[in-house]
Amino acid sequence: MPIPYWREVRGRFRIWRGRRPFWAGLVTFGAGLPILYWPYANLDLGSVPLSLSTTSGAGSLLIGVLLIVLGLSLWYQPHHRMFAGIATLLLAVISLPVANFGGLLIGMLAGLVGGSLACSWNPPAVVAEPPTPDCPFTVAEPLTADEPRSDPADLPGSEVAYSTAG
């Protein structure tokens, strides 16, 4: 019983993921994390404390939170992908001087990749369903260059009554 359930969940997730810029949102979300983390981290290398807490704390907080929000908006509002992609690119570039070299270049590079993915993503094309067998109307195949084209007057049911009254 658990295997079909997981197949169904995996299939639904695959359909959901295919209808939106999933990877752009994931990379953009991930770009906000190192930008947000480094100014507030207290690391110890042996007995030497290492801290990157500078005056960029507020800027890092703002840029990191905005990148996380933009990543989520790419998932849940894919029609805003162009705005979110351009905003991600701008925030990633601004994070270089404002937020500890863009989260030690990790967040900046991830933001540039995520913004580029968001700007280049297109929604999947809507495919028209083929007509059902009980439907009398079908789409005609286009003529190729080798097939002769018939005169409309030669087609059945195209008898036209001409009058010569003048």
Summary of the structure (lengths in Angstrom):
residues: 166
radius of gyration: 29.1
end to end distance: 83.5
largest distance: 112.0
contacts: 438
relative contact order: 0.14
helix: 60%
strand: 5%
